[in-house]
Amino acid sequence: MNSAIIDLPVRKLAVDLASGFGRHWHGGDAYRSMYFNALSMSFPVGEQFFIDSVRAGAAALPPHERHAPLQAMVAQFIGQEATHRHLHGLYNRHLERQNLRNRWQGWAQRRVNWCNSFGLSPLNVVAVTAAYEHLTAVFADTLLRHGLMEGAEEKMQTLWTWHAAEETEHKAVAFELYRAMGGGALRRIAWYLYVFCIFSLESNVQTLLNLKRDGSLLRVRTWRAALGFWFGRNGQLRRSARALLAYLHPSFHPDDDDNRAVAARWLADNSSRWTRVK
């Protein structure tokens, strides 16, 4: 296992989502608010799929002491993802009260049902999970390094930066599990291309649907903000393109870019905002 054995604490976040948040909570920016809202809409179903996938993958490993550290990290990964699922479920309930319609969860659930009905093997579902984990880790790194939450409401800054820090912490777990199961580069890359296309399509469609419901879809300032978000000096795509493409290399490993210090720094600086559960 190339990845270092790391501790992945399950944390309780001190953030009150029950009281809600503003419609344009990201500094009055409709595009950024609706884009991150779209991402949240996918998380409860997606993270449950990740949990189920790595659990099945870990169960498929032959019992051997060399797998014990990986099994321990898988258990912690599941704990972190379960916390993400719970908090984003609360987040999404407030979006419903804001009259936004979550279509992405339905699209995601249909794919999960398809995987179950066709009996997709544990190796393949772990490969899919590893692909999604790379996407989220890359975007998390951009968020942490380049201040993509600056100007947002404090509780939303806390939620998204904490989530990004934990995605960075556990970015290699599904990848290592896939390799331990005997997965190769060709299958890994093929699933990544599929996941990248699905994610790109659905994240953008859900964002457009959110903007339409919000009444800001046809405003010039919305699309000026969108261009800045993706292609500006610290634009998401501009800053993440190289890391997204790196997954296509046959010898890729998530720890080629060992950026966990960035996450550790945020967690240390904001230790008053969370407590360790286990």
Phi, psi and omega in degrees: 000117181289323185290140177295150174284119185234155176274132181237080184298144169272123187244146171259123185269133179273077179219134184260095178274342181297331180279356176082187182202166184294157179296316175251066188292342182269070176063028181081003182273110183296318184296309182298317180300313184286332176291311180292327173300318179299316179301315180300324181300332182274343194291314183303314178291316182298315183289329173296321176298317179298316180301310181296323183293310182290330176296316178293321179295316179296323179293334181279347179289138176293144179295119180200143184297335180291340179270353185301314179298320179294319178299322179295319179291325177299317179298319179289322175304315180298318179297317179294316182293326177296323177293318177301315181301316182296311184292322179286338170295318176296316178305310185292330177295326176289326176298324176298320179292338176273007176072025172268143183253125182270098176271333187297321181298325177292317178299315181295318182295324178295322177293320177298316179298322177297315178303318181290319183289329180266001176063045178301133187293156176306323179298318181289319180291328175291324176298318177297315180298317179299323178295312177297321180296327176292315178303311183293324179293321179295313180293325177296317180297318178298318180299316183287317185286327192243017170062042182289352176258004180298133180092351180281161174305145188303315182295327180284324172303313182299313182301309187286324179287324174298313179300316180297320180297318181288326175297323177292318179303312189257022187298336185260357188295307181296323178299313180294322178297317178302314180294320180297332179280356179096012181291143181253177186291320185298312179297316180302314183290320180299315178293326179295318179298319177297311182298318181299316180294315180297313181298315181298316180296307188288325178295320180287320178295316179295324176297316178298319178297320178296316180296322179296313178297328181284339183086012183248009185298320188260014180274137181301318183294334177297315184278336170295318178294322179297316179299318179295320181297319184271323190236003179291186184305318175247035183297145183304308182289319180301320183276340187250352187303314183297318180292324177296319181287336183300332182297339182283349181282134183302331182262013182302145169217139181305331181275006171302326172249094184276087186255016183296339178298328178295315178294317181299323180295315180296316181297322178290316181292338184240032184297338178286348184267356181211157173231146180283130178269313176199000000 
